[in-house]
């Protein structure tokens, strides 16, 4: 069994583990600081439809109301850039989920959120509020099932390994969100944050024995599901509903072992000038507003995190209402992960995934 339990964990060792990645990113985004506009907010986030929805709901109305413009860097997995720029950060905020925010926050790269800086933070449900991140929405994540081709009930993550579905299952790419899905399933099958052997063995079988393929991103997944090439895979509940609205016979299932839910929003990057941070906070606070979150929910199909919004969903969003039990079930697997252990060994774990699962 391969584990990393004997390796010492400290803030210094975690920083060291990311040094190579940070070095590769060190020059990215640097050198143009003097040219930055005085009244702009600089944000790193994913693009695509998600970026369009964020711009339409939050950024464009904010610019119209204040005159403050936005500068965007559309990219995934930009933690190395934030690490490389620690002494001279060039960006005000970065899109994050709760695990990444906790990791970088513990390293001093993100600012802690307070109600003093974000008045609307007081209205966020405790399940969606963390030290370094508060969700503008949460994204229930479980299994997307093609009900035309799969007629029996799907209730468990283990259903992905059913031989009846051989060649018709998919798994998200590691660099998209596959790493966090893997870590969650590793726990389902007996692993821990320090020991990923159970997950490696199980996922290797999914690819080798059950013919799983990789889904690269949202757009690729949509193609796989709409074409019928894939019948069963881990996926977002809101995205599943949008595909179903397009006429594809799919439904969303939260497995009995628990699902996942990312608490996406912007994290405030530490070390920026005070006026830049204050300006970013004022915008960030608008993403926690109840009315804005309902508008965002109408576009995305994802539930809000503001308690007032959660309690007053309009009729067309009634399907987004979740019980406290549902909320607990969605957060069950991620809550058991140790984010700092996973960050410290992210390179080793990614290499094992590439060699022992994808390369098997």
C-alpha atoms as one frame of an Amber mdcrd trajectory, in Angstrom:
protein
   0.000   0.000   0.000   1.345   3.421  -0.924   0.647   6.133   1.634   2.216
   9.431   2.614   1.478   9.261   6.329   5.134   9.457   7.335   5.816  12.670
   5.471   5.783  15.805   7.665   3.075  18.328   6.852   3.604  21.985   7.513
   2.858  25.264   5.851   6.488  25.314   4.702   6.294  21.843   3.145   3.046
  22.699   1.387   4.552  25.854  -0.052   7.565  23.829  -1.164   5.331  21.275
  -2.870   3.941  24.021  -5.063   7.245  25.701  -5.831   7.766  24.042  -9.188
   4.297  25.003 -10.385   4.705  28.523  -9.085   8.054  28.890 -10.829   6.494
  27.992 -14.150   3.883  30.692 -13.674   6.125  33.335 -12.159   6.257  35.631
 -15.162   2.624  35.272 -16.166   0.670  38.451 -15.570   3.691  40.385 -14.276
   5.301  43.491 -15.607   2.214  45.400 -16.629   1.181  46.616 -13.184   1.790
  50.297 -13.893  -0.634  50.125 -16.816  -3.581  48.817 -14.817  -6.605  51.082
 -14.785  -7.197  52.778 -11.439 -10.877  51.876 -11.312 -11.056  48.234 -12.349
 -11.502  44.875 -10.715  -9.183  42.111 -11.905 -10.549  38.556 -11.769  -9.333
  35.087 -12.755 -12.093  32.616 -13.570 -13.285  29.974 -16.009 -14.896  31.218
 -19.186 -17.553  29.603 -21.353 -21.199  29.779 -20.426 -20.317  30.153 -16.729
 -18.322  33.285 -17.445 -21.174  34.647 -19.543 -23.687  34.061 -16.742 -21.456
  35.743 -14.164 -20.933  38.735 -16.432 -24.641  39.067 -17.237 -25.863  38.723
 -13.637 -23.178  40.503 -11.648 -20.406  42.265 -13.599 -22.276  44.174 -16.311
 -24.935  45.552 -13.920 -22.165  46.540 -11.506 -20.276  48.430 -14.211 -23.486
  50.175 -15.269 -24.178  51.226 -11.673 -20.650  52.258 -10.644 -18.602  52.838
 -13.776 -16.021  50.342 -12.501 -14.837  47.976 -15.224 -13.531  44.428 -15.087
 -10.417  42.765 -16.418 -10.748  38.992 -16.800  -8.293  36.148 -17.157 -10.277
  33.135 -18.351  -8.460  29.975 -17.321  -8.748  26.925 -15.087  -6.357  25.761
 -12.343  -4.541  29.051 -11.845  -3.413  28.378  -8.270   0.262  28.278  -9.361
  -0.097  31.815 -10.757  -1.464  33.109  -7.453   1.372  31.354  -5.613   4.000
  32.770  -7.956   2.688  36.299  -7.523   2.465  36.164  -3.738   4.911  39.004
  -3.186   3.295  41.142  -5.872  -0.207  39.890  -6.725  -1.649  41.227  -9.964
  -5.223  40.001  -9.591  -7.888  40.964  -7.052  -9.930  37.762  -6.980 -10.046
  34.248  -8.375 -12.944  31.868  -8.862 -12.652  28.980  -6.451 -14.399  26.084
  -4.808 -14.275  25.502  -1.090 -11.369  23.042  -1.051  -9.041  25.177  -3.192
  -9.992  28.273  -1.188  -9.161  26.526   2.074  -5.815  25.375   0.718  -4.650
  28.750  -0.577  -6.169  30.576   2.376  -4.128  28.461   4.801  -1.038  29.477
   2.855  -1.819  33.170   3.339  -2.767  33.712  -0.303  -6.432  34.607   0.288
  -8.072  37.056   2.664 -10.498  35.820   5.309 -14.045  36.988   4.719 -15.811
  39.035   7.387 -19.246  40.578   7.741 -17.530  43.932   8.212 -16.213  43.761
   4.646 -19.162  41.818   3.236 -22.463  42.810   4.907 -24.433  40.244   2.887
 -22.268  37.472   4.334 -24.586  37.413   7.355 -27.381  36.089   5.148 -25.486
  33.094   3.748 -26.515  29.629   4.965 -23.783  28.204   7.251 -23.345  25.165
   4.971 -22.124  27.448   2.191 -19.932  29.819   4.173 -16.236  29.177   4.762
 -13.336  31.248   6.081 -12.108  32.194   2.617 -15.164  31.613   0.450 -18.921
  32.159   0.474 -20.981  30.716  -2.336 -23.051  32.748  -4.763 -24.628  29.384
  -5.531 -23.948  25.755  -4.810 -23.777  23.048  -7.427 -25.312  19.688  -6.453
 -23.243  16.940  -8.046 -24.046  13.259  -8.367 -24.872  10.946 -11.257 -26.396
  11.849 -14.609 -28.458   8.920 -15.896 -29.850   8.303 -19.390 -33.283   6.890
 -18.541 -33.926   5.647 -22.078 -31.012   3.225 -22.009 -30.903   2.587 -18.240
 -34.298   1.469 -16.994 -33.398   0.138 -13.551 -33.020   2.507 -10.579 -29.596
   4.083 -10.137 -28.871   4.619  -6.446 -25.130   4.271  -5.849 -21.759   5.385
  -7.157 -21.051   1.682  -7.534 -23.528   1.587 -10.432 -20.811   3.068 -12.648
 -19.118  -0.354 -12.551 -22.184  -2.318 -13.726 -21.059  -4.458 -16.716 -24.383
  -3.679 -18.436 -23.074  -0.159 -19.026 -19.663  -1.154 -20.348 -18.401   1.398
 -22.842 -21.188   3.826 -21.920 -19.758   5.461 -18.798 -17.546   8.511 -18.436
 -15.502  10.214 -15.747 -14.460  13.897 -15.582 -10.945  14.888 -16.537  -8.577
  15.264 -13.578  -7.828  18.893 -14.425 -11.508  19.801 -14.700 -13.031  18.490
 -11.469 -12.064  14.830 -11.721  -9.488  15.119  -8.945 -12.088  16.119  -6.343
 -14.580  13.531  -7.606 -11.832  10.912  -7.375 -10.945  11.925  -3.814 -14.606
  11.637  -2.812 -15.012   8.186  -4.398 -11.729   7.060  -2.880 -13.381   7.589
   0.507 -16.528   5.738  -0.563 -14.374   2.706  -1.353 -12.315   2.782   1.848
  -9.518   5.250   1.188  -8.470   8.420   2.991  -6.791  11.667   2.027  -3.455
  10.006   2.912  -4.180   6.690   1.153  -5.607   6.700  -2.363  -4.898   3.043
  -3.151  -8.587   1.996  -2.967  -9.615   4.751  -5.360  -6.788   4.015  -7.803
  -7.718   0.331  -7.943 -11.415   1.042  -8.347 -11.038   3.702 -11.033  -8.506
   1.586 -12.915 -11.183  -1.102 -13.117 -13.709   1.460 -14.355 -11.499   2.323
 -17.326  -9.911  -1.065 -18.037 -12.847  -3.364 -17.366 -15.871  -1.139 -17.959
 -14.567   0.958 -20.835 -14.952   4.387 -19.253 -13.939   7.445 -21.260 -12.835
  10.906 -20.131 -15.208  13.884 -20.253 -13.008  16.940 -20.738 -15.338  19.777
 -19.713 -18.953  20.952 -19.697 -19.215  21.331 -23.469 -17.664  17.930 -24.148
 -19.943  16.298 -21.576 -22.986  17.866 -23.203 -21.957  16.353 -26.533 -21.411
  12.910 -25.006 -24.804  12.895 -23.311 -26.773  14.384 -26.202 -25.312  11.908
 -28.694 -26.095   8.948 -26.438 -22.459   7.893 -26.425 -22.499   8.058 -22.618
 -25.378   6.790 -20.467 -24.026   7.259 -16.959 -21.452   9.601 -15.432 -20.756
  11.956 -12.529 -22.188  15.380 -13.324 -23.793  18.569 -12.072 -27.500  18.583
 -11.287 -28.159  21.963 -12.919 -26.346  21.011 -16.121 -28.250  17.705 -16.220
 -31.552  19.564 -16.045 -30.567  21.909 -18.864 -29.718  18.918 -21.072 -33.056
  17.311 -20.166 -34.856  20.529 -21.133 -33.282  20.119 -24.561 -35.078  16.806
 -25.023 -32.395  14.364 -23.870 -33.825  11.665 -21.514 -31.517  12.247 -18.547
 -32.106  12.670 -14.831 -29.997  13.614 -11.819 -29.461  11.244  -8.884 -27.761
  11.908  -5.539 -26.110   8.552  -4.660 -26.952   6.997  -1.308 -23.311   7.302
  -0.176 -23.519  11.067  -0.603 -22.982  13.561  -3.391 -20.785  16.592  -3.834
 -21.478  20.291  -4.125 -19.045  23.006  -5.099 -19.546  26.374  -3.455 -18.318
  28.477  -6.366 -17.513  32.133  -5.978 -14.587  34.532  -5.940 -11.870  34.384
  -3.294 -10.112  37.639  -2.372  -6.390  37.480  -3.139  -4.207  38.714  -0.278
  -1.531  41.373  -0.675  -3.304  43.670  -3.093  -3.402  47.443  -2.401  -6.038
  48.366   0.164  -8.141  50.326  -2.323  -8.131  47.406  -4.782  -9.201  44.956
  -2.075 -11.950  47.284  -0.836 -13.228  47.769  -4.383 -13.268  44.007  -4.962
 -15.117  43.408  -1.676 -17.911  45.777  -2.695 -18.447  43.821  -5.895 -18.112
  40.459  -4.154 -20.842  41.480  -1.707 -23.316  41.830  -4.592 -22.877  38.118
  -5.388 -24.245  37.318  -1.912 -27.394  39.415  -2.376 -30.653  37.414  -2.350
 -32.195  39.021  -5.435 -28.999  38.678  -7.470 -28.666  35.023  -6.500 -32.213
  34.279  -7.660 -31.414  35.939 -10.995 -28.283  33.794 -11.242 -30.271  30.655
 -10.365 -32.666  31.318 -13.240 -29.723  31.319 -15.659 -27.715  28.448 -14.224
 -30.254  26.100 -12.668 -28.223  26.023  -9.427 -29.642  26.773  -5.956 -28.794
  30.006  -4.122 -26.927  30.127  -0.823 -28.566  33.215   0.654 -31.119  32.083
   3.244 -33.698  34.649   2.122 -33.342  33.518  -1.481 -33.529  29.853  -0.477
 -36.789  30.494   1.394 -38.399  32.612  -1.323 -37.707  30.825  -4.587 -40.159
  31.808  -7.336 -42.474  29.057  -8.671 -40.274  28.360 -11.698 -37.368  27.560
  -9.353 -39.317  25.402  -6.905 -37.354  22.350  -8.061 -34.202  23.906  -6.545
 -35.549  23.780  -3.007 -33.508  21.380  -0.882 -34.210  20.004   2.558 -31.587
  20.232   5.291 -31.090  16.472   4.854 -30.375  16.977   1.134 -27.889  19.723
   1.915 -26.137  17.458   4.414 -26.006  14.560   1.965 -24.467  16.743  -0.744
 -21.700  17.923   1.554 -21.025  14.572   3.191 -18.094  13.313   1.111 -16.199
  16.581   0.678 -16.477  17.382   4.370 -14.395  14.275   5.157 -11.466  15.320
   2.972  -8.309  16.913   4.359  -7.618  19.741   1.889  -4.064  20.410   3.043
  -3.013  16.779   2.705  -4.499  16.675  -0.790  -2.728  19.882  -1.732   0.612
  18.705  -0.397   0.489  15.515  -2.469  -1.409  16.798  -5.476   1.516  16.182
  -7.857   2.079  12.623  -6.635  -1.621  11.821  -6.796  -1.994  13.311 -10.274
   0.974  11.261 -11.475  -0.521   8.059 -10.075  -3.800   8.862 -11.829  -2.035
   9.358 -15.157   0.125   6.245 -14.894  -2.037   3.744 -13.020  -5.536   4.666
 -14.221  -5.370   6.459 -17.570  -2.171   4.738 -18.656  -3.216   1.253 -17.549
